[in-house]
Amino acid sequence: MLRFLTAGESHGPCLVAIVEGLPAGLPVDVEAIHRDLARRQGGYGRGARMQIEQDRVEILSGVISGRTTGAPVALRIENRDWANWRPRWEAGDLPPLTVPRPGHADYAGMTKYGLDDARPVLERASARETAARVAVGALAKLLLAEFGVAVGSYVEAIGEIVAEIPPLPPEELWRRAEASDVRCPDEAAAARMRAAIDAAAEAGDTLGGVFVVIATGVPVGLGSHVHWDRRLDARLAAAVMSIPAVKGVEVGPAFENARLPGTRVHDEFVPGEDGAIGRGSNRAGGVEGGISNGQPIVVRAAMKPIPTTKRPLRSVDLATGQPADAPYQRADICAAPAAAVVGEAMVAWVLAEALTEKIGGDSLEEMRR
């Protein structure tokens, strides 16, 4: 059974992750992990923090001679910004943050944990934690690749700019997205997205967006209809919704499907090659009855605008009860391209988890058999 935990603060020494349940004998391509970490740091509209961090993973255990041993894999990602924070952090010289920022975890976290300072909340709630998830997801991708499953993403919308996604194979959409600094395969829309990000920055504002994650090569039978917590679409939705700032998830064009009659929604069966069964469409997004149906898995997610804005939002100082402007801390203008990469990691993780449940095995060779 696969599972992982992460730990670490945004401005602390490092992020760490422990991954349990990977089969023994899986080749670990560290450079592939580094590439995904770099992809997460890229994107038009990212903040100054990305100029400081150059994320690299250090594998502390569970991998010997480039292959997993079956033991837990421990990962470490250094926070280079720690050097700037360490003296004041260790001296206890950081002033308390008593004005919660709207849209962040500040107020709810302070109330839940009985804190009079938002700093412990924002340090852990920060999207910086997703760097560890991307490293974990990269391991999941390596396992999936052994069984012919690939995962990629692209950005469909930023703010009010919505791309016209061409009807191309997923691999070509991914290739075009990789060549775009907003991860959009529609070049004309990508130019308008950059202009919208520039305009938001000039106005002291931020933008959200919509990204799409697709998994190809997924076999029939991952997940199950027999219990609510085994349904694959539910697990995918929960994993992607757990990404900071993601507030909506759909499998396939679900909200569009809700406005159409059933005869225009459901994917009819057609004869395929060599006696196989084919489909004329994939409006189910690759999942029916909570089970993968052999079609590409398509997950779409809506990310709200980053809630840290240069133009201040109204708040209240919890120390005095008086009105106050929410404090500004350096932040992205738009992080939708980065969120798409995190989305890949979470989708890959859920599929790897479901695959190991389906076929079992404590080693890669046993899984293959």
C-alpha positions as CSV (number, residue, x, y, z in Angstrom):
1,M,0.0,0.0,0.0
2,L,1.4,3.4,-1.1
3,R,1.4,6.3,1.2
4,F,3.4,9.5,1.8
5,L,3.9,12.2,4.3
6,T,5.5,15.6,4.0
7,A,6.9,18.0,6.6
8,G,8.6,21.3,6.7
9,E,7.9,25.0,6.7
10,S,8.0,27.6,3.9
11,H,11.0,29.4,5.3
12,G,12.5,26.6,7.5
13,P,15.6,24.6,6.7
14,C,14.0,22.2,4.3
15,L,11.1,20.2,3.1
16,V,11.1,16.4,3.7
17,A,8.9,13.6,2.5
18,I,8.7,9.9,3.3
19,V,7.2,7.5,0.7
20,E,6.2,4.1,1.8
21,G,5.2,1.1,-0.3
22,L,7.2,1.6,-3.5
23,P,8.2,-1.9,-4.8
24,A,11.8,-3.0,-4.6
25,G,13.8,-2.7,-7.8
26,L,12.3,0.4,-9.3
27,P,14.9,2.4,-11.1
28,V,15.0,6.0,-9.7
29,D,16.0,8.6,-12.2
30,V,17.0,11.5,-9.9
31,E,17.3,13.9,-12.9
32,A,13.6,13.2,-13.8
33,I,12.7,14.4,-10.3
34,H,14.8,17.5,-10.7
35,R,13.1,18.2,-14.0
36,D,9.7,18.1,-12.4
37,L,10.9,20.3,-9.6
38,A,12.2,22.8,-12.1
39,R,8.9,22.7,-14.0
40,R,7.0,23.6,-10.9
41,Q,9.3,26.6,-10.3
42,G,8.7,27.9,-13.8
43,G,5.9,29.9,-15.4
44,Y,5.1,33.4,-16.2
45,G,3.8,35.4,-13.2
46,R,5.9,33.6,-10.5
47,G,7.3,35.6,-7.6
48,A,10.8,36.5,-6.5
49,R,11.0,33.4,-4.3
50,M,11.6,31.4,-7.4
51,Q,14.7,33.4,-8.1
52,I,16.1,32.2,-4.8
53,E,15.2,28.6,-4.7
54,Q,16.7,26.1,-7.1
55,D,15.0,23.0,-6.0
56,R,17.0,19.7,-5.9
57,V,16.1,16.5,-4.2
58,E,18.4,14.6,-1.9
59,I,17.5,10.9,-1.4
60,L,18.3,10.0,2.2
61,S,17.1,6.3,2.3
62,G,15.3,3.6,0.5
63,V,17.3,3.7,-2.7
64,I,20.6,1.9,-3.2
65,S,22.6,1.8,-6.4
66,G,19.8,3.7,-8.2
67,R,17.0,1.3,-7.3
68,T,14.4,1.2,-4.6
69,T,14.9,-1.4,-1.9
70,G,11.3,-1.8,-0.7
71,A,12.1,0.3,2.4
72,P,10.6,3.8,2.9
73,V,12.2,6.4,0.6
74,A,13.1,9.6,2.4
75,L,13.5,12.8,0.4
76,R,14.9,16.2,1.3
77,I,14.6,19.5,-0.5
78,E,16.7,22.4,0.8
79,N,15.1,25.8,1.3
80,R,17.8,28.2,0.1
81,D,15.8,31.1,1.6
82,W,16.5,29.6,5.0
83,A,19.9,31.4,5.0
84,N,18.1,34.7,5.0
85,W,15.7,33.8,7.7
86,R,17.8,31.7,10.0
87,P,19.3,34.4,12.3
88,R,16.0,36.0,13.2
89,W,14.2,32.6,13.2
90,E,16.6,31.1,15.7
91,A,16.8,34.2,17.8
92,G,13.0,34.5,18.1
93,D,13.2,37.9,16.5
94,L,10.3,37.5,14.0
95,P,7.4,39.8,14.9
96,P,4.1,38.1,15.4
97,L,1.6,38.3,12.6
98,T,-1.8,39.2,14.1
99,V,-3.6,40.5,11.1
100,P,-5.0,37.5,9.1
101,R,-5.0,37.7,5.4
102,P,-8.3,37.0,3.6
103,G,-8.2,33.9,1.5
104,H,-5.4,32.3,3.5
105,A,-5.4,29.7,6.3
106,D,-4.3,32.4,8.8
107,Y,-7.6,33.1,10.7
108,A,-9.0,29.6,10.6
109,G,-5.6,28.1,11.6
110,M,-5.0,30.5,14.4
111,T,-8.5,29.8,15.8
112,K,-8.2,26.1,15.4
113,Y,-4.8,25.8,17.1
114,G,-5.3,28.5,19.7
115,L,-2.5,30.7,18.4
116,D,-2.0,34.4,18.7
117,D,0.4,34.5,15.8
118,A,-0.4,33.5,12.2
119,R,3.2,32.7,11.3
120,P,3.1,29.0,12.3
121,V,0.0,28.6,10.2
122,L,1.2,30.4,7.0
123,E,4.6,28.6,7.2
124,R,3.0,25.2,6.9
125,A,-0.1,26.2,4.8
126,S,2.2,27.8,2.2
127,A,2.2,26.3,-1.3
128,R,6.0,25.8,-0.8
129,E,5.0,22.4,0.6
130,T,4.0,21.3,-2.9
131,A,7.7,21.0,-3.9
132,A,7.8,17.9,-1.8
133,R,4.6,16.6,-3.4
134,V,6.1,17.1,-6.9
135,A,9.2,15.0,-5.8
136,V,6.9,12.3,-4.5
137,G,4.7,12.5,-7.7
138,A,7.9,12.1,-9.8
139,L,8.5,8.8,-8.1
140,A,4.9,7.8,-8.8
141,K,5.4,8.7,-12.5
142,L,8.5,6.4,-12.6
143,L,6.4,3.5,-11.3
144,L,3.6,4.2,-13.7
145,A,6.0,4.5,-16.7
146,E,7.0,0.9,-16.0
147,F,3.4,-0.1,-17.0
148,G,2.9,2.3,-19.9
149,V,1.1,5.1,-18.1
150,A,2.1,8.7,-18.7
151,V,0.8,11.9,-17.0
152,G,1.0,15.4,-18.4
153,S,-0.8,18.8,-18.1
154,Y,-1.6,22.1,-19.7
155,V,-3.3,25.4,-18.7
156,E,-6.7,26.0,-20.2
157,A,-7.5,29.4,-18.8
158,I,-5.9,32.3,-16.8
159,G,-8.3,34.9,-15.5
160,E,-10.8,35.7,-18.3
161,I,-8.6,34.4,-21.0
162,V,-9.8,30.9,-22.2
163,A,-7.7,29.0,-24.7
164,E,-9.0,27.2,-27.7
165,I,-7.4,23.8,-27.1
166,P,-6.8,22.1,-30.4
167,P,-8.1,18.5,-30.9
168,L,-4.6,16.9,-30.7
169,P,-3.3,13.8,-28.9
170,P,-2.4,14.4,-25.3
171,E,1.3,14.0,-26.0
172,E,1.3,16.8,-28.5
173,L,-0.7,19.1,-26.1
174,W,1.9,18.3,-23.4
175,R,4.8,19.1,-25.9
176,R,3.2,22.5,-26.7
177,A,2.6,23.2,-23.1
178,E,6.2,22.5,-22.2
179,A,7.3,25.1,-24.8
180,S,5.0,27.8,-23.2
181,D,5.8,29.9,-20.2
182,V,2.1,29.8,-19.2
183,R,1.8,26.0,-20.1
184,C,-0.8,26.8,-22.7
185,P,-0.8,24.8,-26.0
186,D,-2.7,27.7,-27.7
187,E,-0.1,30.2,-28.7
188,A,-2.5,33.1,-29.4
189,A,-4.2,32.6,-26.0
190,A,-0.8,32.3,-24.3
191,A,0.1,35.8,-25.5
192,R,-3.2,37.2,-24.1
193,M,-2.6,35.3,-20.8
194,R,0.8,37.0,-20.4
195,A,-0.7,40.4,-21.1
196,A,-3.4,39.7,-18.5
197,I,-0.8,38.7,-15.9
198,D,1.1,41.9,-16.6
199,A,-2.0,44.0,-16.2
200,A,-2.8,42.3,-12.9
201,A,0.7,42.9,-11.6
202,E,0.4,46.6,-12.6
203,A,-2.9,46.8,-10.7
204,G,-1.5,45.1,-7.6
205,D,-3.8,42.2,-8.2
206,T,-3.5,38.4,-8.9
207,L,-5.1,35.9,-11.3
208,G,-6.3,32.3,-11.0
209,G,-6.8,29.8,-13.7
210,V,-7.9,26.4,-14.9
211,F,-5.5,23.5,-15.7
212,V,-6.0,20.1,-17.1
213,V,-4.2,16.9,-16.2
214,I,-4.4,13.9,-18.5
215,A,-3.1,10.3,-17.9
216,T,-2.8,8.0,-20.8
217,G,-2.2,4.2,-20.9
218,V,-4.4,3.7,-17.8
219,P,-5.7,0.1,-17.8
220,V,-9.3,-0.8,-17.2
221,G,-10.1,-1.6,-13.5
222,L,-8.4,0.9,-11.2
223,G,-10.6,1.9,-8.4
224,S,-13.9,0.3,-7.5
225,H,-17.6,0.9,-7.4
226,V,-18.1,-1.1,-4.2
227,H,-17.3,1.5,-1.5
228,W,-17.3,5.3,-1.6
229,D,-13.6,5.6,-0.6
230,R,-12.4,3.3,-3.3
231,R,-14.0,5.2,-6.2
232,L,-11.2,6.4,-8.4
233,D,-12.8,9.7,-9.4
234,A,-13.4,10.5,-5.8
235,R,-9.8,9.9,-4.9
236,L,-8.6,11.9,-7.8
237,A,-10.8,14.8,-6.9
238,A,-9.7,14.8,-3.3
239,A,-6.0,14.7,-4.2
240,V,-6.2,17.5,-6.7
241,M,-8.5,19.6,-4.4
242,S,-5.8,19.3,-1.7
243,I,-3.5,21.6,-3.7
244,P,-3.5,25.0,-2.2
245,A,-5.8,27.5,-3.9
246,V,-7.6,24.8,-5.9
247,K,-11.3,25.2,-5.2
248,G,-13.0,23.1,-7.9
249,V,-12.2,19.8,-9.7
250,E,-14.1,17.8,-12.4
251,V,-13.4,14.5,-14.1
252,G,-14.1,15.0,-17.8
253,P,-16.2,18.0,-18.8
254,A,-18.5,17.4,-15.9
255,F,-20.1,20.8,-15.6
256,E,-20.7,21.0,-19.3
257,N,-22.2,17.5,-19.2
258,A,-24.6,18.6,-16.5
259,R,-26.2,21.0,-19.0
260,L,-26.7,18.4,-21.7
261,P,-29.2,15.5,-22.3
262,G,-27.9,12.1,-21.6
263,T,-27.9,11.1,-25.3
264,R,-25.2,13.7,-25.9
265,V,-23.1,12.9,-22.8
266,H,-22.5,9.2,-22.5
267,D,-19.7,7.6,-24.5
268,E,-21.2,5.0,-26.8
269,F,-19.4,1.7,-27.5
270,V,-18.1,1.0,-31.0
271,P,-16.3,-2.0,-32.4
272,G,-12.6,-1.7,-32.2
273,E,-9.6,-3.4,-33.7
274,D,-8.9,-7.1,-33.0
275,G,-12.2,-7.6,-31.3
276,A,-11.6,-4.9,-28.8
277,I,-14.3,-2.4,-27.8
278,G,-13.8,1.3,-28.6
279,R,-15.4,4.6,-27.8
280,G,-16.5,7.4,-30.0
281,S,-15.8,10.0,-27.2
282,N,-14.4,10.4,-23.7
283,R,-16.9,12.7,-21.9
284,A,-16.6,10.5,-18.8
285,G,-13.0,11.5,-18.4
286,G,-11.8,7.9,-18.3
287,V,-13.8,6.9,-15.2
288,E,-17.2,5.2,-15.1
289,G,-18.7,3.9,-11.8
290,G,-15.6,4.9,-9.9
291,I,-13.5,2.6,-12.1
292,S,-11.0,3.5,-14.9
293,N,-12.5,2.4,-18.2
294,G,-9.3,2.3,-20.4
295,Q,-9.8,5.8,-21.8
296,P,-7.4,8.7,-20.9
297,I,-8.1,10.0,-17.4
298,V,-8.9,13.7,-17.7
299,V,-9.0,15.9,-14.6
300,R,-9.7,19.6,-14.7
301,A,-9.1,22.0,-11.8
302,A,-10.0,25.6,-11.0
303,M,-7.4,27.6,-9.0
304,K,-8.5,30.8,-7.3
305,P,-6.4,33.9,-7.5
306,I,-3.5,34.0,-5.1
307,P,-4.9,35.8,-2.0
308,T,-1.8,37.8,-1.3
309,T,-2.2,41.0,-3.2
310,K,-0.1,44.2,-3.3
311,R,-3.3,46.2,-3.3
312,P,-4.3,45.6,0.4
313,L,-7.4,43.8,1.4
314,R,-9.3,44.7,4.6
315,S,-8.8,42.7,7.7
316,V,-8.8,43.1,11.5
317,D,-5.8,43.0,13.9
318,L,-6.7,40.2,16.3
319,A,-4.4,41.7,18.9
320,T,-6.4,44.9,19.1
321,G,-9.7,44.2,17.4
322,Q,-9.2,47.2,15.2
323,P,-9.5,47.4,11.4
324,A,-6.2,46.9,9.6
325,D,-5.0,46.2,6.1
326,A,-3.8,42.7,5.4
327,P,0.0,42.5,5.3
328,Y,1.7,41.9,2.0
329,Q,4.3,39.1,1.7
330,R,6.0,38.5,-1.6
331,A,3.9,36.2,-3.8
332,D,3.1,35.1,-7.3
333,I,0.8,37.1,-9.6
334,C,-0.4,33.8,-11.2
335,A,0.6,30.3,-10.2
336,A,-1.7,28.3,-12.5
337,P,1.2,26.9,-14.6
338,A,3.0,25.7,-11.5
339,A,-0.2,24.3,-10.1
340,A,-0.6,22.2,-13.2
341,V,2.7,20.5,-12.5
342,V,1.5,19.8,-8.9
343,G,-1.7,18.5,-10.3
344,E,0.3,16.0,-12.4
345,A,2.0,14.8,-9.2
346,M,-1.2,14.3,-7.3
347,V,-2.9,12.5,-10.2
348,A,0.1,10.3,-10.7
349,W,0.2,9.4,-7.0
350,V,-3.5,8.3,-7.0
351,L,-3.0,6.2,-10.1
352,A,0.1,4.6,-8.8
353,E,-1.7,3.9,-5.5
354,A,-4.6,2.3,-7.4
355,L,-2.3,0.3,-9.6
356,T,-0.4,-1.2,-6.7
357,E,-3.8,-2.1,-5.1
358,K,-4.9,-3.7,-8.4
359,I,-1.9,-5.9,-9.2
360,G,0.0,-6.2,-5.9
361,G,3.6,-7.2,-5.6
362,D,6.5,-6.2,-3.3
363,S,9.0,-5.9,-6.1
364,L,8.8,-4.5,-9.6
365,E,9.4,-7.9,-11.1
366,E,6.6,-9.4,-9.0
367,M,4.3,-6.6,-10.1
368,R,5.2,-7.3,-13.8
369,R,4.4,-11.0,-13.3
